[in-house]
Amino acid sequence: MEEVTMKEFRTKSGEVLTEEDIERIADEVESDAPVVFTGIRLVGRPSLNGDGVSPRLSFRVPRDLYDAAMERAIEDETTVSEVTRKALEKCLAE
């Protein structure tokens, strides 16, 4: 019979779970104890202005315009999204 090899499990922070940790977690899951949430974890990226959800825009552009936006983003050490937001703000401010 082949030997069973144990897989190494890590937490999100990189901590290696021991056999005891895994047993404790399994016991908690299998118990009849009520689930207690210690906090709410929001899903997704944070709001751009801090008031909740930021609407998303999606549109297509010609390749040369995209390439120019990408070059600007690299020069400014930012993202294409940030370059696009700034361009839209500038356009609407006129």
C-alpha positions as a printed NumPy array, in Angstrom:
array([[  0.   ,   0.   ,   0.   ],
       [  1.257,   3.517,  -0.824],
       [  2.213,   5.916,   1.918],
       [ -0.141,   8.875,   2.311],
       [  1.661,  12.199,   2.196],
       [  0.262,  15.147,   4.093],
       [ -0.297,  18.367,   2.208],
       [  0.913,  21.559,   3.843],
       [ -1.863,  24.071,   4.466],
       [ -1.236,  27.758,   5.036],
       [ -3.405,  30.609,   6.226],
       [ -3.855,  33.748,   4.167],
       [ -1.034,  35.358,   6.156],
       [  1.29 ,  32.452,   5.301],
       [  1.239,  30.673,   8.664],
       [  1.567,  26.888,   8.317],
       [ -1.328,  25.005,   9.951],
       [ -0.271,  22.167,  12.213],
       [ -2.14 ,  18.877,  12.544],
       [ -3.512,  20.194,  15.856],
       [ -4.774,  23.401,  14.164],
       [ -6.541,  21.362,  11.498],
       [ -8.14 ,  19.067,  14.098],
       [ -9.309,  22.088,  16.143],
       [-10.859,  23.719,  13.05 ],
       [-12.556,  20.445,  12.074],
       [-13.964,  20.057,  15.602],
       [-15.335,  23.621,  15.478],
       [-16.987,  23.015,  12.108],
       [-18.511,  19.706,  13.189],
       [-19.792,  21.006,  16.553],
       [-23.323,  22.195,  17.227],
       [-22.029,  25.459,  18.669],
       [-23.575,  28.584,  17.151],
       [-21.507,  30.428,  14.58 ],
       [-20.199,  33.744,  15.877],
       [-19.079,  36.276,  13.306],
       [-16.308,  38.507,  14.606],
       [-16.683,  41.091,  11.873],
       [-17.981,  41.842,   8.435],
       [-15.52 ,  41.547,   5.602],
       [-16.457,  43.638,   2.596],
       [-15.956,  42.01 ,  -0.774],
       [-14.31 ,  43.795,  -3.673],
       [-12.35 ,  46.969,  -3.925],
       [-12.93 ,  49.935,  -1.641],
       [-15.027,  52.874,  -2.781],
       [-13.087,  55.549,  -4.642],
       [-14.601,  58.366,  -2.592],
       [-15.424,  56.506,   0.622],
       [-19.227,  56.622,   0.396],
       [-19.963,  53.017,  -0.522],
       [-19.997,  51.574,  -4.009],
       [-18.264,  53.225,  -6.949],
       [-20.15 ,  52.759, -10.223],
       [-18.229,  50.958, -12.945],
       [-17.837,  52.214, -16.512],
       [-16.868,  49.917, -19.33 ],
       [-16.199,  51.036, -22.88 ],
       [-14.101,  50.123, -25.877],
       [-11.373,  52.284, -27.407],
       [ -9.143,  51.997, -30.47 ],
       [ -5.841,  50.179, -29.888],
       [ -3.735,  53.325, -30.352],
       [ -5.727,  55.175, -27.664],
       [ -5.355,  52.244, -25.277],
       [ -1.616,  52.034, -25.97 ],
       [ -1.255,  55.766, -25.281],
       [ -3.169,  55.387, -21.995],
       [ -0.972,  52.449, -21.037],
       [  2.201,  54.447, -21.792],
       [  0.915,  57.335, -19.65 ],
       [  0.076,  54.952, -16.823],
       [  3.595,  53.516, -16.92 ],
       [  5.146,  57.002, -16.98 ],
       [  2.973,  58.15 , -14.05 ],
       [  3.42 ,  54.846, -12.191],
       [ -0.336,  54.395, -11.968],
       [ -3.065,  52.403, -13.721],
       [ -4.944,  52.797, -16.968],
       [ -8.101,  53.207, -14.855],
       [ -6.6  ,  56.182, -13.024],
       [ -5.431,  57.772, -16.304],
       [ -8.945,  57.301, -17.711],
       [-10.621,  58.775, -14.584],
       [ -8.385,  61.848, -14.75 ],
       [ -9.084,  62.325, -18.474],
       [-12.847,  62.044, -17.914],
       [-12.7  ,  64.519, -14.997],
       [-10.741,  66.977, -17.152],
       [-13.177,  66.611, -20.049],
       [-16.248,  67.149, -17.865],
       [-14.699,  70.148, -16.07 ],
       [-14.504,  72.118, -19.342]])
